[in-house]
Amino acid sequence: MGLSFKSGILYQLKRIIRLVLGFIFLILGILGLFLPILQGILFLVISALLLAPDVPFIRRLLKKLRRKYPRAVRIAESISGTLDKEEDDEGNADK
């Protein structure tokens, strides 16, 4: 029982950190669209990847992008396995 309680707390802590970072990158991305110093699109992509597990709209948007640009997704997956993990988590969350 103690292990599941600790893992539940760790999951919630990771989720909160992911949400906070996602919204920070979202704000930076919006600012970056208007300020030439910041790379707005890069920050928006990072925020989308961070927020996708918790925000249904962004999750649907990423699914559409995966279907429309499969080559880009394969390249991104070869760089980082995070996209695969999100799809696995998504399948478990829908059940």
Secondary structure, DSSP 8 states (H G I E B T S, - for coil): -HHHHHHHHHHHHHHHHHHHHHHHHHHHHHHHHH-SSS-HHHHHHHHHHHHTTT-HHHHHHHHHHHHH-HHHHHHHHHH-THHHHHHHHHHHHH-
